[in-house]
């Protein structure tokens, strides 16, 4: 149970700080309004660092169903733990988003742009094209999961598939690089829980001017990262590192 609690807490922190910066940049009358993608990318990297650093000793700090699946496919994580991890990550993402809304409640009320409101919850493509968008998400997630497979090594301590606290910085830098380099087309969800949990919150919460939750796109940031994780694990099996 403590493993699942760790994933829930870590994913909640990830979303609180990650979508918190999106709210700061996009919502009306904030101190950081319109400060751009670079601010968002750096803050998301800090969100990853903080969440991984805190929860690595508890659960291994996957915080992402694609990472969990990738580690399991690589034989570095037990499959029987995967469903519980994914559920905990989804709940954590939902909870983290609730705290974002509480933190920016007045700014949500002041924002009339429905697209901006939705963007503080979930991702959407700059140019809608499901095939291209899935490929972008798969490529970004491939980079993330492939890097994580090498950062964790064959084994961390006695727990395969765990990120140690000292691995928080390299993982955060990988996410920063993905955001700056590949974040333009889709907003780099690279994490099904990061997108789906908050999107559910958007659908359920009685927000002012919230608009549609764009469920027609919701499957893309789920399917793309899973495909990226599959590809990363497959390549890792072909070119494993010996430590």
N, C-alpha and C positions, 0 to 999 in steps of 0.2 A: 504493500500500500504506500509506503514512503516514497518508492520510486515514482508512482503516479502523482503523488502530491508535489514532488519536486518538478515534474514536467508541467503540471498545472500552474504552479507559482512562476516558474521560469518563462513559460509562454505568455502568461499575463503581464509580466514585467516587459517582455519583448514588445508586446503590442502596445502597452501603455506608453513606452518611450518612443516606439517606432511610429505608430499612428498619431501619437501626441505631437511629433514634429510636423506631420502632414497637416494636422489641425492648425498648428501655429502658423504655417506658411499659407494655407488656403482660406481659412475662415476670416470673416470680416473683423476689423478693429483689433487684431492681435498685435503684439509687439513685433512679431516676426513675419507679418503679412507680406506675401509676394517676394520672399527671400530666395526662392528657387530650388532647383533639383540638387545642387551641390550641398546645400544645408540639409536637405532631406536625406541624402545619401550618407553624409557624415554622421548624422544623428541616428540613422538606422544601424550603422556600424557600431556606434556606442551602445545602442540598445542591445545588440547581439553580445557585445563584450560584457556588459553588465549582467545580462540574464545568464550567459554561460558561466561566468565567473562565480555567480552566486549558487547556481544549481548543479554544477559539474560534480561536486562531491556527493550530491544526493541521488541524482538519477542518471548522470552522464551527460545531461544537458543536450538532448537531441533538439527539442523545442520545434520540431518540424517533422510531419509524417514522411516527407520525402527522405530525410536523413535517416529516420528510423527504418524505413523500408530498404534503403540503400545499404545500411549496415547489416540488416538481416540477410539480404541477398548475398552480401560479401562473406557471410558466415561469422560476422563479428558481433552478432546480437541474437538473442534467443527469439524465435518466431512466436512463441507462446506469450511473450510480453508485448508484442506489436499492437494488438487491438487495444489493450489498456493504455498504452502510450498515446496512441492516436486519439482516443476519446479524451484523455487528460489534456492533450494539446488543444483540441477543439474547445473544450470547456474553458481552458485558460485563456485562449484568444478572445472568447466571448466576454469573460470577466475583465480582461485587460481593456477591452473596448468600452465597457461600462464606465471604467475610471477615466478614460479619455473624455467621454461625454460629460461626466460630472465636472471634470476640470475645465471644460470649455463650454459649459451650459449656456452662458450668456452670449457667447460668440456664435453658437449654433442658432440662437434666436435672432441674431443680427444678420445672419447670412441668408440671402435670397437665392443664391446660386445652388440649385439642386445637385448639379454635377460636382461642385466643390464639396458639398456635404457628403455625398457618396464616396468621394475620393479619400475622405478621412476615415472611412471604414474599410474599403476594399479597392482593388485595382480595376482599371479599365484601359483599353488600348487607345493609343493616340490615333491609329488608323485601324478601324475594325476589319479584321480579316482572320477568321478563326484558324486557318492553316498556318499563316505566318505567325500569329500570336502564340499558338501552341509550340511552334518551333523555337520562338524566342524564349519562352518559359522553360522549355526542355533544355535548351543550350545553357541558359543561366544556371539552372538547377544541376545540370551535369557538372559544371565547373565547381559549384558548391560541394556537392556530394563527393566528387572525385578528390577534391582537396581534403575534405574531412576524412576520407578513407586513409589518406597518407598521413595526415596530422595525428590521427589516433594511433597509427601503427597497427601491427597485428594484435596488440594487446595493451591496454592501459591498466597497470596494476594487476589486480585479479579480476577485473571486469571488462571483458572484450566489448568494444563498441562504445567506450565512454570517452568523453572529452574531459581532460583534466583542467583544473583552474588555469594552469599556465598556457593551455591551448586556446584560451578565450581571445587573446590578442590576434593570433594568426587567423582564426576563423572570422573575427571582426574585420580584418583587413581584406580577406577574400570577399566578404559581403560588400565592403566599400568599393572594391574594384568592380564587382558585378554591377552595382548600382550606377557607378559613374560611366561604365563602358556599355552596359546592356540595358540600362533602366529606361531608355527613351521610348521604345515601342510599346511596352505593356506596363511599366511601373514596377517591374521585377518582383512579382509575388514570391516566386521560387519556394513557396511554402503553402500547401493546401490549407493548413489551419489558419495561417496569417490572413488568408483571403476569405475563407468560408465562415469561420467563426464570427468575425466582425460583420460580414454581410448578413448573417442571420440576425445579429443584433440590430442592424439597420432596418431589417424588415419588421422586427418586433417592437422597437422603441417608438413612442409617440413624439417624434421630432418635428419641429417646425420646418416647413418647406423641405421635407426630406426627399420627396419624389419617389421614383421607382428604384428598386434594388438591383435591377439589371440581371435578373436570373438567367436570361438567355446567354450571358457571357460567363456565368459563374462556374461552369464545368471546365472552362479553359485553364484557369489557374489551379485547378485540381489535377486535370489530366496531364498537362504539360510538365509540371514538376515530377509526377510519378514516372513519366516516360524518361525524363532526365536522370532520375535515380536508377532506373533499370539500366540505362546505357552506361552510367558511371560504374555500377557494380560489375557489369559485364566486362568492361575494359580493365577494371582493376584485377579481375581474375586472370586476364591475359598477360598483364604486366605487373604482377605483385612485387612489392618491395620486400627485401629480406632484411630484417632488423635483428 
